[in-house]
Amino acid sequence: MPLPAPLRVELWLAGAIVMLDQLAKATVSATLELHESVDVIPNFFSLTRVHNYGAAFGLMNAIDFPFKTAILALVAAMALAALAWYGASLPAEQCLARGGLALVVGWRTRPSRWASRS
């Protein structure tokens, strides 16, 4: 059975976010050393290569406890399940809300978030 048109668009949008994220990471990894910066707009916007071993914005980055990765993955999976449940409850006419959720889901499910940290 084919997917409804709004759902197909949302899946493509989430997939595009994942692909763009991986392209950006590959570009940065190939061109910048760890902690190296490049000025995009001088005195206003710079990109710096860093590694985040915690949650969003480095939360719990310096904290180490047993099963940290598993707990963070479980919390993220629960949040994604809640978003999916909410998205499924929206009517098809709510294009903007459904598209926004697709962007969030694509951002949260990109493969670099699954990689083991070494």
Sequence and secondary structure as in RCSB ss.txt:
>XXXX:A:sequence
MPLPAPLRVELWLAGAIVMLDQLAKATVSATLELHESVDVIPNFFSLTRVHNYGAAFGLMNAIDFPFKTAILALV
AAMALAALAWYGASLPAEQCLARGGLALVVGWRTRPSRWASRS
>XXXX:A:secstr
    HHHHHHHHHHHHHHHHHHHHHHHHHHH  TT EEEEETTTEEEE     SSGGGTTSS   TTHHHHHHHH
HHHHHHHHHHHHHHS TT HHHHHHHHHHHHHHT GGGTS   
